[in-house]
Amino acid sequence: MFNSPWMLNVPWRRRAGAAIVGWSVAVGLIWLPAGAGAQEAGGWRLGVAQVPGAPVPGAKPRTPVRIEVLAAQATQGSAPVQAVALDQALAQLRDGELDAWVGVVPSDATLPDGVQRRDVAWSASPLAILRTDTDIHDWAALAGRTVCLSADGRYVGELSARFAAIEQVYPSAADALLALRTGRCDAAVEDEDFLRQLLKYPEWRKFSAQLAPYRQGTLTRLWRADLPVAGREVLRQALSPAVLRQAAQEQAKAIAFEVYLDQSVPDCH
């Protein structure tokens, strides 16, 4: 069964569950203190490549797997974050229709004049986790094997195209990871830094076999050179290494707890 530390301390587990559920509903997260700088930057236009849809009434809370969605919400407070593809974001930043954008930008991408970039301390490289007794030891061995992916992740379509893997796409990271735990797929693939946080939990030791990233990806922030100082500072703080470390810990805790709540059958042995 799922030997979670939450099972060992029921009063703490109840408090944590209530906090995490409230923390993750509707992605309305504010890890960063919303101080004066954030208030001064209110109303600015911030984009990410993908924003999860609003939860269906009665749906289980699900935490997004893309850390930039959570960081963007932190910078914006209650204002919405726009979903903008990278090529559109570059044009909108150039034309002043967007103030900043956070996501994965190829290192050789050409930026328009007046757009600045800085890499963020977050590995968005694809890491695979598998059961420790797996017979899959390299990416090529995924041919014809099942891989669990989340619809809001970065890798849908890539594993099938590159390695002939059979992709099983689930609505969220919690759903994909639950499928891995219950034997419905051979591997799960998400951002390296997220999965490394998740694997710190003892209940994930049985799924700690890994395929190291076959390509490198780094989160990047883009902004207009004339973005007001308040906006640049809020963006910098929200994506600072210390804030992202805390964000990653809370994200992994929340998703691990969502998996725990949903797991009603023994792990596949």
Secondary structure, 3 states (H helix, E strand, C coil): CCCCHHHHCHHHHHHHHHHHHHHHHHHCCCCCCCCHHHHHCCCCCEEECCCCCCCCCCCCCCCCCCHHHHHHHHHHCCCCCEECCHHHHHHHHHHCCCCEEEEECCCCCCCCCCEEEEEEEEECCEEEEECCCCCCCCHHHHCCCEEEEECCCCCCCHHHHHHCCEEEEECCHHHHHHHHHCCCCCEEEEEHHHHHHHCCCHHHHHHCEEECCCCCCEEEEEEECCCCHHHHHHHHHHCCHHHHHHHHHHHHHHHHHHHHHHCCCCCCC
